[in-house]
Amino acid sequence: MSSQMKTFTEWICTVFFEMPHESIKYLKQLLEIDDQSPDYHFLSGVSYSNLRQYDKAIPEYEEALEINYKWGSKP
């Protein structure tokens, strides 16, 4: 299994069995591997929103939208 797939699998486990802080840790690792993934930015925004850290969530949502627009796709 690639390191990206392993990290993604660990992230999924944290979504179901851990607090959002743990899932953010894995999403940051995934963004280090692929920072042009709108999905990882969006999921980071969701995790921050769950923690009511909207000041961190909004830039993640905006980055996800920006990447989608750059690719010419609509989310």
PDB file of N, CA, C, O and CB in Angstrom:
ATOM      1  N   MET A   1       0.848  -1.163   0.000  1.00  0.00           N
ATOM      2  CA  MET A   1       0.000   0.000   0.000  1.00  0.00           C
ATOM      3  C   MET A   1       0.901   1.236   0.000  1.00  0.00           C
ATOM      4  O   MET A   1       1.888   1.299   0.732  1.00  0.00           O
ATOM      5  CB  MET A   1      -0.968  -0.008   1.221  1.00  0.00           C
ATOM      6  N   SER A   2       0.549   2.203  -0.822  1.00  0.00           N
ATOM      7  CA  SER A   2       1.351   3.424  -0.889  1.00  0.00           C
ATOM      8  C   SER A   2       1.212   4.207   0.417  1.00  0.00           C
ATOM      9  O   SER A   2       0.278   3.988   1.189  1.00  0.00           O
ATOM     10  CB  SER A   2       0.922   4.299  -2.098  1.00  0.00           C
ATOM     11  N   SER A   3       2.142   5.110   0.648  1.00  0.00           N
ATOM     12  CA  SER A   3       2.086   5.897   1.882  1.00  0.00           C
ATOM     13  C   SER A   3       0.842   6.779   1.909  1.00  0.00           C
ATOM     14  O   SER A   3       0.260   7.008   2.970  1.00  0.00           O
ATOM     15  CB  SER A   3       3.348   6.761   2.027  1.00  0.00           C
ATOM     16  N   GLN A   4       0.435   7.274   0.737  1.00  0.00           N
ATOM     17  CA  GLN A   4      -0.772   8.093   0.678  1.00  0.00           C
ATOM     18  C   GLN A   4      -2.004   7.258   1.029  1.00  0.00           C
ATOM     19  O   GLN A   4      -2.868   7.713   1.779  1.00  0.00           O
ATOM     20  CB  GLN A   4      -0.929   8.720  -0.722  1.00  0.00           C
ATOM     21  N   MET A   5      -2.088   6.055   0.498  1.00  0.00           N
ATOM     22  CA  MET A   5      -3.235   5.196   0.779  1.00  0.00           C
ATOM     23  C   MET A   5      -3.242   4.760   2.241  1.00  0.00           C
ATOM     24  O   MET A   5      -4.304   4.662   2.856  1.00  0.00           O
ATOM     25  CB  MET A   5      -3.221   3.968  -0.139  1.00  0.00           C
ATOM     26  N   LYS A   6      -2.067   4.500   2.793  1.00  0.00           N
ATOM     27  CA  LYS A   6      -1.978   4.116   4.207  1.00  0.00           C
ATOM     28  C   LYS A   6      -2.448   5.268   5.101  1.00  0.00           C
ATOM     29  O   LYS A   6      -3.211   5.052   6.042  1.00  0.00           O
ATOM     30  CB  LYS A   6      -0.524   3.707   4.572  1.00  0.00           C
ATOM     31  N   THR A   7      -2.001   6.471   4.812  1.00  0.00           N
ATOM     32  CA  THR A   7      -2.403   7.641   5.590  1.00  0.00           C
ATOM     33  C   THR A   7      -3.900   7.884   5.446  1.00  0.00           C
ATOM     34  O   THR A   7      -4.569   8.235   6.419  1.00  0.00           O
ATOM     35  CB  THR A   7      -1.613   8.888   5.146  1.00  0.00           C
ATOM     36  N   PHE A   8      -4.429   7.700   4.239  1.00  0.00           N
ATOM     37  CA  PHE A   8      -5.861   7.880   4.018  1.00  0.00           C
ATOM     38  C   PHE A   8      -6.656   6.843   4.824  1.00  0.00           C
ATOM     39  O   PHE A   8      -7.691   7.169   5.405  1.00  0.00           O
ATOM     40  CB  PHE A   8      -6.194   7.768   2.509  1.00  0.00           C
ATOM     41  N   THR A   9      -6.184   5.623   4.855  1.00  0.00           N
ATOM     42  CA  THR A   9      -6.839   4.566   5.629  1.00  0.00           C
ATOM     43  C   THR A   9      -6.826   4.896   7.116  1.00  0.00           C
ATOM     44  O   THR A   9      -7.825   4.699   7.807  1.00  0.00           O
ATOM     45  CB  THR A   9      -6.153   3.213   5.383  1.00  0.00           C
ATOM     46  N   GLU A  10      -5.698   5.397   7.608  1.00  0.00           N
ATOM     47  CA  GLU A  10      -5.616   5.800   9.011  1.00  0.00           C
ATOM     48  C   GLU A  10      -6.554   6.967   9.296  1.00  0.00           C
ATOM     49  O   GLU A  10      -7.149   7.040  10.371  1.00  0.00           O
ATOM     50  CB  GLU A  10      -4.175   6.178   9.377  1.00  0.00           C
ATOM     51  N   TRP A  11      -6.687   7.889   8.323  1.00  0.00           N
ATOM     52  CA  TRP A  11      -7.623   9.003   8.485  1.00  0.00           C
ATOM     53  C   TRP A  11      -9.049   8.491   8.628  1.00  0.00           C
ATOM     54  O   TRP A  11      -9.797   8.967   9.481  1.00  0.00           O
ATOM     55  CB  TRP A  11      -7.524   9.968   7.296  1.00  0.00           C
ATOM     56  N   ILE A  12      -9.430   7.523   7.798  1.00  0.00           N
ATOM     57  CA  ILE A  12     -10.782   6.971   7.877  1.00  0.00           C
ATOM     58  C   ILE A  12     -11.044   6.383   9.263  1.00  0.00           C
ATOM     59  O   ILE A  12     -12.128   6.571   9.816  1.00  0.00           O
ATOM     60  CB  ILE A  12     -10.988   5.896   6.794  1.00  0.00           C
ATOM     61  N   CYS A  13     -10.084   5.690   9.818  1.00  0.00           N
ATOM     62  CA  CYS A  13     -10.239   5.128  11.171  1.00  0.00           C
ATOM     63  C   CYS A  13     -10.460   6.230  12.198  1.00  0.00           C
ATOM     64  O   CYS A  13     -11.271   6.073  13.110  1.00  0.00           O
ATOM     65  CB  CYS A  13      -9.003   4.295  11.556  1.00  0.00           C
ATOM     66  N   THR A  14      -9.751   7.336  12.058  1.00  0.00           N
ATOM     67  CA  THR A  14      -9.912   8.422  13.030  1.00  0.00           C
ATOM     68  C   THR A  14     -11.282   9.069  12.920  1.00  0.00           C
ATOM     69  O   THR A  14     -11.826   9.544  13.917  1.00  0.00           O
ATOM     70  CB  THR A  14      -8.826   9.474  12.834  1.00  0.00           C
ATOM     71  N   VAL A  15     -11.841   9.092  11.728  1.00  0.00           N
ATOM     72  CA  VAL A  15     -13.171   9.682  11.549  1.00  0.00           C
ATOM     73  C   VAL A  15     -14.200   8.925  12.380  1.00  0.00           C
ATOM     74  O   VAL A  15     -15.103   9.528  12.961  1.00  0.00           O
ATOM     75  CB  VAL A  15     -13.578   9.674  10.057  1.00  0.00           C
ATOM     76  N   PHE A  16     -14.061   7.612  12.436  1.00  0.00           N
ATOM     77  CA  PHE A  16     -15.045   6.800  13.140  1.00  0.00           C
ATOM     78  C   PHE A  16     -14.736   6.582  14.618  1.00  0.00           C
ATOM     79  O   PHE A  16     -15.649   6.398  15.423  1.00  0.00           O
ATOM     80  CB  PHE A  16     -15.161   5.482  12.471  1.00  0.00           C
ATOM     81  N   PHE A  17     -13.441   6.603  14.981  1.00  0.00           N
ATOM     82  CA  PHE A  17     -13.080   6.188  16.333  1.00  0.00           C
ATOM     83  C   PHE A  17     -12.323   7.219  17.157  1.00  0.00           C
ATOM     84  O   PHE A  17     -12.041   6.971  18.329  1.00  0.00           O
ATOM     85  CB  PHE A  17     -12.274   4.972  16.256  1.00  0.00           C
ATOM     86  N   GLU A  18     -11.991   8.355  16.585  1.00  0.00           N
ATOM     87  CA  GLU A  18     -11.203   9.360  17.305  1.00  0.00           C
ATOM     88  C   GLU A  18     -11.903  10.724  17.241  1.00  0.00           C
ATOM     89  O   GLU A  18     -12.955  10.876  16.622  1.00  0.00           O
ATOM     90  CB  GLU A  18      -9.768   9.457  16.712  1.00  0.00           C
ATOM     91  N   MET A  19     -11.301  11.676  17.881  1.00  0.00           N
ATOM     92  CA  MET A  19     -11.774  13.056  17.865  1.00  0.00           C
ATOM     93  C   MET A  19     -11.278  13.746  16.586  1.00  0.00           C
ATOM     94  O   MET A  19     -10.313  13.292  15.971  1.00  0.00           O
ATOM     95  CB  MET A  19     -11.290  13.824  19.137  1.00  0.00           C
ATOM     96  N   PRO A  20     -11.935  14.837  16.191  1.00  0.00           N
ATOM     97  CA  PRO A  20     -11.524  15.540  14.970  1.00  0.00           C
ATOM     98  C   PRO A  20     -10.064  16.004  14.976  1.00  0.00           C
ATOM     99  O   PRO A  20      -9.465  16.154  13.910  1.00  0.00           O
ATOM    100  CB  PRO A  20     -12.412  16.729  14.762  1.00  0.00           C
ATOM    101  N   HIS A  21      -9.483  16.234  16.157  1.00  0.00           N
ATOM    102  CA  HIS A  21      -8.070  16.643  16.215  1.00  0.00           C
ATOM    103  C   HIS A  21      -7.178  15.609  15.539  1.00  0.00           C
ATOM    104  O   HIS A  21      -6.235  15.958  14.829  1.00  0.00           O
ATOM    105  CB  HIS A  21      -7.624  16.849  17.677  1.00  0.00           C
ATOM    106  N   GLU A  22      -7.483  14.342  15.766  1.00  0.00           N
ATOM    107  CA  GLU A  22      -6.676  13.273  15.177  1.00  0.00           C
ATOM    108  C   GLU A  22      -6.858  13.223  13.665  1.00  0.00           C
ATOM    109  O   GLU A  22      -5.890  13.011  12.935  1.00  0.00           O
ATOM    110  CB  GLU A  22      -7.044  11.920  15.797  1.00  0.00           C
ATOM    111  N   SER A  23      -8.066  13.413  13.192  1.00  0.00           N
ATOM    112  CA  SER A  23      -8.282  13.364  11.746  1.00  0.00           C
ATOM    113  C   SER A  23      -7.570  14.522  11.055  1.00  0.00           C
ATOM    114  O   SER A  23      -7.075  14.367   9.938  1.00  0.00           O
ATOM    115  CB  SER A  23      -9.787  13.397  11.423  1.00  0.00           C
ATOM    116  N   ILE A  24      -7.513  15.678  11.707  1.00  0.00           N
ATOM    117  CA  ILE A  24      -6.799  16.826  11.136  1.00  0.00           C
ATOM    118  C   ILE A  24      -5.317  16.508  10.980  1.00  0.00           C
ATOM    119  O   ILE A  24      -4.688  16.912  10.002  1.00  0.00           O
ATOM    120  CB  ILE A  24      -6.984  18.079  12.019  1.00  0.00           C
ATOM    121  N   LYS A  25      -4.775  15.796  11.930  1.00  0.00           N
ATOM    122  CA  LYS A  25      -3.355  15.418  11.857  1.00  0.00           C
ATOM    123  C   LYS A  25      -3.080  14.611  10.584  1.00  0.00           C
ATOM    124  O   LYS A  25      -2.097  14.859   9.887  1.00  0.00           O
ATOM    125  CB  LYS A  25      -2.944  14.599  13.110  1.00  0.00           C
ATOM    126  N   TYR A  26      -3.948  13.651  10.289  1.00  0.00           N
ATOM    127  CA  TYR A  26      -3.749  12.831   9.090  1.00  0.00           C
ATOM    128  C   TYR A  26      -4.045  13.610   7.811  1.00  0.00           C
ATOM    129  O   TYR A  26      -3.388  13.399   6.792  1.00  0.00           O
ATOM    130  CB  TYR A  26      -4.632  11.589   9.152  1.00  0.00           C
ATOM    131  N   LEU A  27      -5.022  14.502   7.858  1.00  0.00           N
ATOM    132  CA  LEU A  27      -5.300  15.316   6.685  1.00  0.00           C
ATOM    133  C   LEU A  27      -4.126  16.242   6.359  1.00  0.00           C
ATOM    134  O   LEU A  27      -3.842  16.496   5.188  1.00  0.00           O
ATOM    135  CB  LEU A  27      -6.571  16.132   6.901  1.00  0.00           C
ATOM    136  N   LYS A  28      -3.454  16.740   7.379  1.00  0.00           N
ATOM    137  CA  LYS A  28      -2.258  17.565   7.140  1.00  0.00           C
ATOM    138  C   LYS A  28      -1.174  16.738   6.463  1.00  0.00           C
ATOM    139  O   LYS A  28      -0.478  17.226   5.572  1.00  0.00           O
ATOM    140  CB  LYS A  28      -1.724  18.158   8.467  1.00  0.00           C
ATOM    141  N   GLN A  29      -1.033  15.483   6.888  1.00  0.00           N
ATOM    142  CA  GLN A  29      -0.054  14.598   6.247  1.00  0.00           C
ATOM    143  C   GLN A  29      -0.426  14.344   4.787  1.00  0.00           C
ATOM    144  O   GLN A  29       0.439  14.326   3.912  1.00  0.00           O
ATOM    145  CB  GLN A  29       0.045  13.261   7.008  1.00  0.00           C
ATOM    146  N   LEU A  30      -1.722  14.149   4.533  1.00  0.00           N
ATOM    147  CA  LEU A  30      -2.165  13.935   3.158  1.00  0.00           C
ATOM    148  C   LEU A  30      -1.932  15.171   2.302  1.00  0.00           C
ATOM    149  O   LEU A  30      -1.583  15.056   1.128  1.00  0.00           O
ATOM    150  CB  LEU A  30      -3.638  13.553   3.130  1.00  0.00           C
ATOM    151  N   LEU A  31      -2.123  16.351   2.883  1.00  0.00           N
ATOM    152  CA  LEU A  31      -1.867  17.583   2.147  1.00  0.00           C
ATOM    153  C   LEU A  31      -0.381  17.784   1.871  1.00  0.00           C
ATOM    154  O   LEU A  31      -0.023  18.430   0.886  1.00  0.00           O
ATOM    155  CB  LEU A  31      -2.412  18.770   2.916  1.00  0.00           C
ATOM    156  N   GLU A  32       0.486  17.244   2.717  1.00  0.00           N
ATOM    157  CA  GLU A  32       1.920  17.306   2.442  1.00  0.00           C
ATOM    158  C   GLU A  32       2.255  16.452   1.224  1.00  0.00           C
ATOM    159  O   GLU A  32       3.156  16.789   0.455  1.00  0.00           O
ATOM    160  CB  GLU A  32       2.735  16.839   3.670  1.00  0.00           C
ATOM    161  N   ILE A  33       1.538  15.354   1.049  1.00  0.00           N
ATOM    162  CA  ILE A  33       1.761  14.474  -0.092  1.00  0.00           C
ATOM    163  C   ILE A  33       1.169  15.082  -1.360  1.00  0.00           C
ATOM    164  O   ILE A  33       1.813  15.085  -2.410  1.00  0.00           O
ATOM    165  CB  ILE A  33       1.152  13.087   0.171  1.00  0.00           C
ATOM    166  N   ASP A  34      -0.063  15.599  -1.263  1.00  0.00           N
ATOM    167  CA  ASP A  34      -0.758  16.162  -2.420  1.00  0.00           C
ATOM    168  C   ASP A  34      -1.524  17.409  -2.003  1.00  0.00           C
ATOM    169  O   ASP A  34      -2.666  17.323  -1.552  1.00  0.00           O
ATOM    170  CB  ASP A  34      -1.717  15.122  -3.049  1.00  0.00           C
ATOM    171  N   ASP A  35      -0.895  18.558  -2.152  1.00  0.00           N
ATOM    172  CA  ASP A  35      -1.539  19.799  -1.716  1.00  0.00           C
ATOM    173  C   ASP A  35      -2.494  20.367  -2.762  1.00  0.00           C
ATOM    174  O   ASP A  35      -3.096  21.417  -2.541  1.00  0.00           O
ATOM    175  CB  ASP A  35      -0.488  20.833  -1.379  1.00  0.00           C
ATOM    176  N   GLN A  36      -2.640  19.688  -3.895  1.00  0.00           N
ATOM    177  CA  GLN A  36      -3.569  20.123  -4.934  1.00  0.00           C
ATOM    178  C   GLN A  36      -4.844  19.281  -4.959  1.00  0.00           C
ATOM    179  O   GLN A  36      -5.552  19.242  -5.965  1.00  0.00           O
ATOM    180  CB  GLN A  36      -2.891  20.067  -6.292  1.00  0.00           C
ATOM    181  N   SER A  37      -5.127  18.616  -3.857  1.00  0.00           N
ATOM    182  CA  SER A  37      -6.344  17.824  -3.753  1.00  0.00           C
ATOM    183  C   SER A  37      -7.438  18.664  -3.099  1.00  0.00           C
ATOM    184  O   SER A  37      -7.345  18.985  -1.914  1.00  0.00           O
ATOM    185  CB  SER A  37      -6.091  16.522  -2.947  1.00  0.00           C
ATOM    186  N   PRO A  38      -8.466  19.021  -3.852  1.00  0.00           N
ATOM    187  CA  PRO A  38      -9.540  19.800  -3.236  1.00  0.00           C
ATOM    188  C   PRO A  38     -10.269  19.000  -2.159  1.00  0.00           C
ATOM    189  O   PRO A  38     -10.799  19.569  -1.205  1.00  0.00           O
ATOM    190  CB  PRO A  38     -10.532  20.264  -4.301  1.00  0.00           C
ATOM    191  N   ASP A  39     -10.292  17.690  -2.316  1.00  0.00           N
ATOM    192  CA  ASP A  39     -10.976  16.852  -1.330  1.00  0.00           C
ATOM    193  C   ASP A  39     -10.329  16.948   0.043  1.00  0.00           C
ATOM    194  O   ASP A  39     -11.029  17.045   1.051  1.00  0.00           O
ATOM    195  CB  ASP A  39     -10.988  15.404  -1.790  1.00  0.00           C
ATOM    196  N   TYR A  40      -9.016  16.923   0.096  1.00  0.00           N
ATOM    197  CA  TYR A  40      -8.322  16.993   1.386  1.00  0.00           C
ATOM    198  C   TYR A  40      -8.541  18.353   2.043  1.00  0.00           C
ATOM    199  O   TYR A  40      -8.701  18.441   3.261  1.00  0.00           O
ATOM    200  CB  TYR A  40      -6.815  16.729   1.204  1.00  0.00           C
ATOM    201  N   HIS A  41      -8.546  19.404   1.238  1.00  0.00           N
ATOM    202  CA  HIS A  41      -8.807  20.734   1.794  1.00  0.00           C
ATOM    203  C   HIS A  41     -10.236  20.816   2.319  1.00  0.00           C
ATOM    204  O   HIS A  41     -10.476  21.347   3.404  1.00  0.00           O
ATOM    205  CB  HIS A  41      -8.563  21.830   0.732  1.00  0.00           C
ATOM    206  N   PHE A  42     -11.189  20.286   1.544  1.00  0.00           N
ATOM    207  CA  PHE A  42     -12.581  20.314   1.971  1.00  0.00           C
ATOM    208  C   PHE A  42     -12.769  19.516   3.261  1.00  0.00           C
ATOM    209  O   PHE A  42     -13.447  19.972   4.182  1.00  0.00           O
ATOM    210  CB  PHE A  42     -13.489  19.761   0.867  1.00  0.00           C
ATOM    211  N   LEU A  43     -12.169  18.330   3.326  1.00  0.00           N
ATOM    212  CA  LEU A  43     -12.301  17.502   4.531  1.00  0.00           C
ATOM    213  C   LEU A  43     -11.643  18.164   5.734  1.00  0.00           C
ATOM    214  O   LEU A  43     -12.118  18.011   6.860  1.00  0.00           O
ATOM    215  CB  LEU A  43     -11.685  16.119   4.298  1.00  0.00           C
ATOM    216  N   SER A  44     -10.566  18.891   5.512  1.00  0.00           N
ATOM    217  CA  SER A  44      -9.953  19.652   6.599  1.00  0.00           C
ATOM    218  C   SER A  44     -10.911  20.722   7.090  1.00  0.00           C
ATOM    219  O   SER A  44     -11.045  20.941   8.294  1.00  0.00           O
ATOM    220  CB  SER A  44      -8.628  20.288   6.144  1.00  0.00           C
ATOM    221  N   GLY A  45     -11.573  21.385   6.156  1.00  0.00           N
ATOM    222  CA  GLY A  45     -12.564  22.382   6.529  1.00  0.00           C
ATOM    223  C   GLY A  45     -13.694  21.781   7.348  1.00  0.00           C
ATOM    224  O   GLY A  45     -14.145  22.384   8.322  1.00  0.00           O
ATOM    225  N   VAL A  46     -14.146  20.617   6.968  1.00  0.00           N
ATOM    226  CA  VAL A  46     -15.203  19.935   7.719  1.00  0.00           C
ATOM    227  C   VAL A  46     -14.732  19.608   9.133  1.00  0.00           C
ATOM    228  O   VAL A  46     -15.468  19.807  10.099  1.00  0.00           O
ATOM    229  CB  VAL A  46     -15.640  18.646   6.993  1.00  0.00           C
ATOM    230  N   SER A  47     -13.512  19.111   9.250  1.00  0.00           N
ATOM    231  CA  SER A  47     -12.982  18.772  10.576  1.00  0.00           C
ATOM    232  C   SER A  47     -12.858  19.998  11.466  1.00  0.00           C
ATOM    233  O   SER A  47     -13.218  19.961  12.643  1.00  0.00           O
ATOM    234  CB  SER A  47     -11.623  18.095  10.446  1.00  0.00           C
ATOM    235  N   TYR A  48     -12.346  21.087  10.898  1.00  0.00           N
ATOM    236  CA  TYR A  48     -12.252  22.320  11.679  1.00  0.00           C
ATOM    237  C   TYR A  48     -13.633  22.848  12.048  1.00  0.00           C
ATOM    238  O   TYR A  48     -13.825  23.379  13.142  1.00  0.00           O
ATOM    239  CB  TYR A  48     -11.476  23.383  10.902  1.00  0.00           C
ATOM    240  N   SER A  49     -14.590  22.705  11.143  1.00  0.00           N
ATOM    241  CA  SER A  49     -15.960  23.137  11.448  1.00  0.00           C
ATOM    242  C   SER A  49     -16.544  22.327  12.598  1.00  0.00           C
ATOM    243  O   SER A  49     -17.239  22.871  13.456  1.00  0.00           O
ATOM    244  CB  SER A  49     -16.855  23.007  10.206  1.00  0.00           C
ATOM    245  N   ASN A  50     -16.264  21.034  12.614  1.00  0.00           N
ATOM    246  CA  ASN A  50     -16.745  20.187  13.704  1.00  0.00           C
ATOM    247  C   ASN A  50     -16.183  20.621  15.055  1.00  0.00           C
ATOM    248  O   ASN A  50     -16.809  20.427  16.097  1.00  0.00           O
ATOM    249  CB  ASN A  50     -16.379  18.736  13.436  1.00  0.00           C
ATOM    250  N   LEU A  51     -14.996  21.208  15.014  1.00  0.00           N
ATOM    251  CA  LEU A  51     -14.377  21.719  16.244  1.00  0.00           C
ATOM    252  C   LEU A  51     -14.774  23.171  16.513  1.00  0.00           C
ATOM    253  O   LEU A  51     -14.327  23.767  17.493  1.00  0.00           O
ATOM    254  CB  LEU A  51     -12.848  21.607  16.155  1.00  0.00           C
ATOM    255  N   ARG A  52     -15.613  23.739  15.645  1.00  0.00           N
ATOM    256  CA  ARG A  52     -16.050  25.129  15.720  1.00  0.00           C
ATOM    257  C   ARG A  52     -14.875  26.111  15.579  1.00  0.00           C
ATOM    258  O   ARG A  52     -14.892  27.208  16.137  1.00  0.00           O
ATOM    259  CB  ARG A  52     -16.776  25.372  17.040  1.00  0.00           C
ATOM    260  N   GLN A  53     -13.872  25.691  14.831  1.00  0.00           N
ATOM    261  CA  GLN A  53     -12.723  26.552  14.537  1.00  0.00           C
ATOM    262  C   GLN A  53     -12.913  27.110  13.118  1.00  0.00           C
ATOM    263  O   GLN A  53     -12.199  26.752  12.181  1.00  0.00           O
ATOM    264  CB  GLN A  53     -11.353  25.756  14.668  1.00  0.00           C
ATOM    265  N   TYR A  54     -13.881  27.980  13.006  1.00  0.00           N
ATOM    266  CA  TYR A  54     -14.270  28.487  11.695  1.00  0.00           C
ATOM    267  C   TYR A  54     -13.188  29.331  11.039  1.00  0.00           C
ATOM    268  O   TYR A  54     -13.112  29.404   9.813  1.00  0.00           O
ATOM    269  CB  TYR A  54     -15.528  29.295  11.815  1.00  0.00           C
ATOM    270  N   ASP A  55     -12.347  29.972  11.854  1.00  0.00           N
ATOM    271  CA  ASP A  55     -11.260  30.774  11.298  1.00  0.00           C
ATOM    272  C   ASP A  55     -10.255  29.898  10.544  1.00  0.00           C
ATOM    273  O   ASP A  55      -9.555  30.388   9.658  1.00  0.00           O
ATOM    274  CB  ASP A  55     -10.549  31.549  12.414  1.00  0.00           C
ATOM    275  N   LYS A  56     -10.179  28.625  10.882  1.00  0.00           N
ATOM    276  CA  LYS A  56      -9.304  27.695  10.166  1.00  0.00           C
ATOM    277  C   LYS A  56     -10.067  26.954   9.073  1.00  0.00           C
ATOM    278  O   LYS A  56      -9.480  26.547   8.071  1.00  0.00           O
ATOM    279  CB  LYS A  56      -8.678  26.690  11.143  1.00  0.00           C
ATOM    280  N   ALA A  57     -11.364  26.780   9.260  1.00  0.00           N
ATOM    281  CA  ALA A  57     -12.178  26.035   8.293  1.00  0.00           C
ATOM    282  C   ALA A  57     -12.376  26.817   6.997  1.00  0.00           C
ATOM    283  O   ALA A  57     -12.277  26.252   5.907  1.00  0.00           O
ATOM    284  CB  ALA A  57     -13.537  25.693   8.900  1.00  0.00           C
ATOM    285  N   ILE A  58     -12.652  28.098   7.113  1.00  0.00           N
ATOM    286  CA  ILE A  58     -12.972  28.902   5.934  1.00  0.00           C
ATOM    287  C   ILE A  58     -11.833  28.916   4.910  1.00  0.00           C
ATOM    288  O   ILE A  58     -12.099  28.732   3.723  1.00  0.00           O
ATOM    289  CB  ILE A  58     -13.300  30.325   6.354  1.00  0.00           C
ATOM    290  N   PRO A  59     -10.567  29.126   5.320  1.00  0.00           N
ATOM    291  CA  PRO A  59      -9.498  29.093   4.311  1.00  0.00           C
ATOM    292  C   PRO A  59      -9.371  27.732   3.620  1.00  0.00           C
ATOM    293  O   PRO A  59      -9.000  27.664   2.448  1.00  0.00           O
ATOM    294  CB  PRO A  59      -8.173  29.453   4.958  1.00  0.00           C
ATOM    295  N   GLU A  60      -9.673  26.666   4.332  1.00  0.00           N
ATOM    296  CA  GLU A  60      -9.612  25.341   3.710  1.00  0.00           C
ATOM    297  C   GLU A  60     -10.703  25.183   2.653  1.00  0.00           C
ATOM    298  O   GLU A  60     -10.453  24.656   1.569  1.00  0.00           O
ATOM    299  CB  GLU A  60      -9.747  24.241   4.775  1.00  0.00           C
ATOM    300  N   TYR A  61     -11.911  25.642   2.973  1.00  0.00           N
ATOM    301  CA  TYR A  61     -12.998  25.610   1.991  1.00  0.00           C
ATOM    302  C   TYR A  61     -12.652  26.465   0.778  1.00  0.00           C
ATOM    303  O   TYR A  61     -12.877  26.057  -0.362  1.00  0.00           O
ATOM    304  CB  TYR A  61     -14.314  26.096   2.625  1.00  0.00           C
ATOM    305  N   GLU A  62     -12.105  27.654   1.028  1.00  0.00           N
ATOM    306  CA  GLU A  62     -11.747  28.548  -0.075  1.00  0.00           C
ATOM    307  C   GLU A  62     -10.670  27.931  -0.959  1.00  0.00           C
ATOM    308  O   GLU A  62     -10.715  28.065  -2.182  1.00  0.00           O
ATOM    309  CB  GLU A  62     -11.268  29.896   0.466  1.00  0.00           C
ATOM    310  N   GLU A  63      -9.709  27.259  -0.346  1.00  0.00           N
ATOM    311  CA  GLU A  63      -8.649  26.607  -1.128  1.00  0.00           C
ATOM    312  C   GLU A  63      -9.225  25.485  -1.987  1.00  0.00           C
ATOM    313  O   GLU A  63      -8.823  25.312  -3.137  1.00  0.00           O
ATOM    314  CB  GLU A  63      -7.551  26.051  -0.196  1.00  0.00           C
ATOM    315  N   ALA A  64     -10.161  24.728  -1.433  1.00  0.00           N
ATOM    316  CA  ALA A  64     -10.802  23.652  -2.201  1.00  0.00           C
ATOM    317  C   ALA A  64     -11.532  24.232  -3.410  1.00  0.00           C
ATOM    318  O   ALA A  64     -11.434  23.692  -4.512  1.00  0.00           O
ATOM    319  CB  ALA A  64     -11.789  22.853  -1.309  1.00  0.00           C
ATOM    320  N   LEU A  65     -12.265  25.329  -3.207  1.00  0.00           N
ATOM    321  CA  LEU A  65     -12.964  25.966  -4.323  1.00  0.00           C
ATOM    322  C   LEU A  65     -11.991  26.498  -5.365  1.00  0.00           C
ATOM    323  O   LEU A  65     -12.213  26.348  -6.566  1.00  0.00           O
ATOM    324  CB  LEU A  65     -13.847  27.097  -3.816  1.00  0.00           C
ATOM    325  N   GLU A  66     -10.920  27.117  -4.905  1.00  0.00           N
ATOM    326  CA  GLU A  66      -9.931  27.689  -5.822  1.00  0.00           C
ATOM    327  C   GLU A  66      -9.308  26.606  -6.703  1.00  0.00           C
ATOM    328  O   GLU A  66      -9.131  26.808  -7.904  1.00  0.00           O
ATOM    329  CB  GLU A  66      -8.835  28.424  -5.035  1.00  0.00           C
ATOM    330  N   ILE A  67      -8.980  25.471  -6.115  1.00  0.00           N
ATOM    331  CA  ILE A  67      -8.390  24.371  -6.886  1.00  0.00           C
ATOM    332  C   ILE A  67      -9.402  23.839  -7.897  1.00  0.00           C
ATOM    333  O   ILE A  67      -9.055  23.576  -9.049  1.00  0.00           O
ATOM    334  CB  ILE A  67      -7.916  23.232  -5.946  1.00  0.00           C
ATOM    335  N   ASN A  68     -10.658  23.679  -7.465  1.00  0.00           N
ATOM    336  CA  ASN A  68     -11.690  23.214  -8.400  1.00  0.00           C
ATOM    337  C   ASN A  68     -11.848  24.171  -9.572  1.00  0.00           C
ATOM    338  O   ASN A  68     -11.933  23.734 -10.719  1.00  0.00           O
ATOM    339  CB  ASN A  68     -13.031  23.052  -7.678  1.00  0.00           C
ATOM    340  N   TYR A  69     -11.886  25.471  -9.299  1.00  0.00           N
ATOM    341  CA  TYR A  69     -12.035  26.454 -10.369  1.00  0.00           C
ATOM    342  C   TYR A  69     -10.818  26.445 -11.292  1.00  0.00           C
ATOM    343  O   TYR A  69     -10.949  26.607 -12.505  1.00  0.00           O
ATOM    344  CB  TYR A  69     -12.244  27.857  -9.782  1.00  0.00           C
ATOM    345  N   LYS A  70      -9.647  26.257 -10.716  1.00  0.00           N
ATOM    346  CA  LYS A  70      -8.424  26.202 -11.512  1.00  0.00           C
ATOM    347  C   LYS A  70      -8.458  25.016 -12.481  1.00  0.00           C
ATOM    348  O   LYS A  70      -7.950  25.106 -13.598  1.00  0.00           O
ATOM    349  CB  LYS A  70      -7.192  26.104 -10.594  1.00  0.00           C
ATOM    350  N   TRP A  71      -9.056  23.917 -12.049  1.00  0.00           N
ATOM    351  CA  TRP A  71      -9.179  22.726 -12.891  1.00  0.00           C
ATOM    352  C   TRP A  71     -10.328  22.833 -13.881  1.00  0.00           C
ATOM    353  O   TRP A  71     -10.470  21.998 -14.774  1.00  0.00           O
ATOM    354  CB  TRP A  71      -9.367  21.499 -12.030  1.00  0.00           C
ATOM    355  N   GLY A  72     -11.154  23.876 -13.714  1.00  0.00           N
ATOM    356  CA  GLY A  72     -12.297  24.042 -14.588  1.00  0.00           C
ATOM    357  C   GLY A  72     -13.476  23.163 -14.217  1.00  0.00           C
ATOM    358  O   GLY A  72     -14.335  22.886 -15.054  1.00  0.00           O
ATOM    359  N   SER A  73     -13.522  22.724 -12.969  1.00  0.00           N
ATOM    360  CA  SER A  73     -14.640  21.897 -12.517  1.00  0.00           C
ATOM    361  C   SER A  73     -15.461  22.649 -11.492  1.00  0.00           C
ATOM    362  O   SER A  73     -14.984  23.585 -10.849  1.00  0.00           O
ATOM    363  CB  SER A  73     -14.140  20.568 -11.927  1.00  0.00           C
ATOM    364  N   LYS A  74     -16.692  22.226 -11.354  1.00  0.00           N
ATOM    365  CA  LYS A  74     -17.569  22.832 -10.363  1.00  0.00           C
ATOM    366  C   LYS A  74     -17.814  21.823  -9.257  1.00  0.00           C
ATOM    367  O   LYS A  74     -18.191  20.683  -9.527  1.00  0.00           O
ATOM    368  CB  LYS A  74     -18.909  23.297 -11.001  1.00  0.00           C
ATOM    369  N   PRO A  75     -17.601  22.234  -8.008  1.00  0.00           N
ATOM    370  CA  PRO A  75     -17.803  21.293  -6.911  1.00  0.00           C
ATOM    371  C   PRO A  75     -19.273  20.976  -6.697  1.00  0.00           C
ATOM    372  O   PRO A  75     -19.613  20.196  -5.808  1.00  0.00           O
ATOM    373  CB  PRO A  75     -17.209  21.844  -5.635  1.00  0.00           C
TER     374      PRO A  75
END
